[in-house]
Amino acid sequence: MSESAVSPQAGSHTVRGLAYAGGAYLIWGFLPLYFVALAPTGPFEIVAWRVVFSLAFCAIATAATRAWRPLVGILRQPRILLIMGAAGALIYINWQTYVYATTSGQVVQAALGYFINPIFTVLLGVIVLRERLRMVQWVAIGISVIAVVVITVGYGQFPWIALLLAASFGLYGLVKKQVGHRVDALSGLTLETAWLTPVAVVQLIIVGAVSGITFGHVNAWNTIGLLGAGVITAVPLLFFAAASRRLPLIVMGFIQYFTPILQLIVGVALLHEPMSTERWIGFALVWVALAMLTIDMVLAVRRDRRTGGGPADAGEADATEAAASDPLPE
């Protein structure tokens, strides 16, 4: 009787979690098409309006859901405020790099960045957090380095966009790790965009002086699209937060690869970006490294469950878990 009463509820909980996760990663996967459709608006103006309208959306959402209390609580903690400022700076770098990539015909390289990110996060755990890695994880990192070399040859230039996206998101995850679950998704985005709004205003002034502001001067669809930049930023993040409360870490880890796969498809099939043999080989090497990391994580989690998982085990898995559980700040 107990099982029959609980099982349908648990199943419904999981289905809703998968729906939220699917929605978040689907939006993130097709985000390049959204930014491309905003032409002739340039990447610096897009990001500036994205910051401003994200803050406006967060303010409306906070008022509508009466979520002022957690936000006010965070405002009374200077340390957390400063951490969110650092997170805002990193998310700005990530957004600006990503929008530049999508509007300059480099969606495939952006997808590579998000494929590399879990591997970079693991490496960051070693360098910054002094975590011990298992042999499989070291091999995966080595394969990824080879992949970057191969892709560099294939591109004919250093893939700085992919590496900057991976680095900014990896550091973003590391900074957000300092506040843990004390900052919810809505409050976090509100504070990050609040820190960035003065930067966005200065950026709009410079864009206006150099090339002219397009907002409100192109057509109705362009104006609506720029206004919607706040919604398209906040909604998948809130979906992700809802999914992470309902799904196990391993499931979220597998689903996270859905976004760069979609981005790769968008870049190659819809935007017709070139893919040389070297690029395919490089991507294949990255996928092999990701498969190794994912299988290793699954086995480690199962082993920890059987043994009770000591502190050392938990420490080893921190970087991999961070790679699997943080949302993409696109």
N, C-alpha and C positions, 0 to 999 in steps of 0.2 A: 504494500500500500504506500509505503514511504517512497519507494523508487518511482512508482507510477505518478505520484503527486509531484515529485521534484523534477523528474526527467523532462517532461514537456516544457517546464519553465526554463530549465537549463538550455534546452534545445532552442527555444525562442530567443533566449539571451544571446546565444552564439550566432543565430541567423541575423539578428539585428546588428551584432558586432561586425559580421562579414559584410553586411549591407553598408554600414558606415565606412568601413575600411575600403571597400570597393569604390564607393562614391568619392572618397578622398583621393585615392590613387588614380582614379579615372580622370578626375579634374586636373590633377597635377600632370598626368600623362599627356593630355591634349592642350595644356596651357600654352605651348609654343604657337599653336594656331591662333589663339586669342591675341597674343602680342603681335603676331604678324599682321592680323586683321586691323590693327590700330594704325597702320601706315596711313599718312606720312608722318605720324608722330614719332619722334626719335626716342631712343632708349633712356636718355637722361630725363626727358619730360615724363615718359611713362612711369618711371620709378618714383619720381617726385609726386605725381598725382596718386600713385599707388599707396605711398606712405600717408598722404593727407586723407584720402578717402577710406583707407583702412582704419585710421584713427576715428573718423566720423562714424563708420559702421560699428566699431567697437563701442563707442559712446552710446549709440542707439541701442545696440544689443544689451549693453550693461543696464541701461535704463529700463528696457522692456522686460528683462529677466530679473530685475531688482538685485543685481549682483554687485552692488556697491560695497557691501561689507568686506568681502575678501580684498577688494582693490584698496579700500581705505586702510585695511590692516597692513597691506604691503607698503603703502605710502609712509607708514610710521616706522619703517625699518630701513634706515639709510644704507646698510650693507646690501640688502636685496635690491634696493633701487639702483645702486651703482653696478651691481651684477647685471641687472636688466639693461642698463645703459651699454655695458660691454657687449651683451647679446645683441642689442640693437645695432651696434656698429658692425658686427659680423654679419648680421642678416642683411644689412644694407649692401655690404660688399657682395654677398651671395646674390641678392636680387639684381644689383646693377650688372654683375657679370652675366647672369642668366638671361636677362632681357637683352643685353647687348648681343649675346650668342644667338638668341632666337631671331632677332631682327636683322642680323648680318649673315644669315645662311649657314649657321654653325650649330644646328640643333643636335646633330650626331655627336659632336664633341661635348656638348652639354650632357647628353645621355651618358657618354663615357665617364664624365665627372661623377655622376650619381651611381654608376656601377663601381667606380673606384672607391667611393666614399667609405663603405664598410671596412675596406682594407686599410684605408688611411686612418680610420678611427681606431682600429686595433693597434696600428703602429704608434699612434698618438698616446695610447695607453701605456706603451712601453717607455716612450721618451719622457712623458710628463708625469704619469702616475706611477712609474717604476713597476709596472705589472709584469709578471712572468708569463711568457707565452709557451704554448705547447709546440712541439716540433712541426705539426701539421700547419699551425698558424704561421710559423716562420717560412715554411715552404711556400705557402700561399702568398706571402709578402714578396718573396723572391720571384715568383712567377709574375706577379703584378709589375715589378720593376722591369722585367724582360718585356712585358706587354707594352709598357710606356715607351721603351726604346724602339720596339717594332713599329708602334703607331707613329712615333716621331719621324721615322724613316718614311712611313706611308704618307703622312701629312706633308712632309718636306719642311716642317717647322715644329718647334716645341709646342706640345698641346697645353698651353698655359691656361686656357679657359677651363679645360677639364680638371686640371690640377688645382686651380684657384677655387673652383666650385667645391671640390672635395675637401680642400683645406679649410675654407671658410665654414662649411657645414660641420666638419669634424670639430673645429674649435668652438663653434656655436653649441654643439652638443656637450662639449667639455664644460663650457661656461654654465649652461643650463643645468648641468649635473650638480653644480654647487648649490642650487636652490631646491633640487629634487621635486617633490610633490607639493611644496609650499606655495607654488605659483601655478594657478590653473591656466588653461590655454587662452581663455578670453582676457584675463587680467595680464597675462604675459604679453600678448600681442598689443594690448592697449598701452602698456608701459614702453615696449620697444618702439612703437610708432610715435608715442609722445616724445621720446628722446630724439627721434629722427625728424620730427616735423620742422624744427628750425633749419636743419640741413636741407630739407626738401624745399622750404620757402626760398632759401638762398639759391638753390639749384634752379628753381623756376625763374628767379630774377635773372640769373646768368643766361639761361636758355632764351628768355625773352629778349635780352639785349643782343645776343649773338645771332640767333636764327628766327626768333619770333615764336610765341606760344600758339599751338594749334588748337588747344581746347576751346570749343565753342566757335571755331573759325573754319572748320573743314566741312562737316555735315552732321546731321543729327545722330547717325550711327556711330561716328567717331566720338562724339560727346558722350553718348550713352555708354559706349565701350570703356572710356576712361573713367566715368563715374562708377562703372561696375568693377573696376580694378580692386576696389576695397572689398567688395562682396566675394570676388573670385579668389582673393587672398585669405579672407577670414573663414569662409564656409568650410573648405577642405580641412583646415587646421582644427576646427571644432568637430568635424566628422571624425578626424583621426583620434582626437581626445576621447570621444565617445566609444570608438572602436577599441582603443587600448584598455579601457576599463572593462570590456566584455570578452576580450580574446586573450589566449595565452601568448607569452612572449614569442614562442617558436612560430606560431601562426603569423603574428605580425612580421616576424623576420622574413618568412617566405613571401608574404604579400608585398613587401617593400620593393621587390624587384619588378613588380608590375609596372611601376611608373617609368623607369628608364627603358624598359622594353617597349612601352608605348611610344616614348619619345624617339627611340631609334626607328620604329616603324613610321612615325610621322615624318622624321627627317629624310628617310630613304624613299618611302613609297609615296608620300603626299607632297613633300617639298623637293623631291628629286635631288637630294644632295649626293655627291659622288662617294662611292665606297670601293676603294682599291683593294687588291688582294691583301696587301700589308695591313690595312685597317681591319679587314675581316679576321686575319690571323691574330692581331692584337686584341680585338674584342673577344675572340675565342679563348685566348689565354686568360683574360680577365674573368670570363665565365667559369673557366676551370678553377681559378683561385677562389671565386665566390662559392662554387660548389663545395670545395674542400672546407672553407670556413663554415658554411652552413651545416654540413654533415658533422663536422667537429663540434659545433655548438649543440646540435641535437644530442649527440652521444654524451657530451659533457653534462647537459641538463639531466639526461636519464641516469647517468652515473651518480650525480649529486643527489637525485631523488632516492636512489637505492641506498646510498651511504649516509644520507642526512646532510651532506654538503658542509664541510668545515669552512672556516674563514679564508683559508688559502684558496680553496676551490672557488669561493665567491669572488675573490680578488682577481683570479685569472680570467673569469668570465665577464668582468665589468665592461671592458672595451667592446667585446663582441655584442653584449646585450645592448649597450648604448647604440651601436650601429644598427641593431635590429629594431629598436623601439622608438627612436627619435623621428619626428616628422621631417619632411623635406621642406626647408625654408625657401621655397621658390617664389 
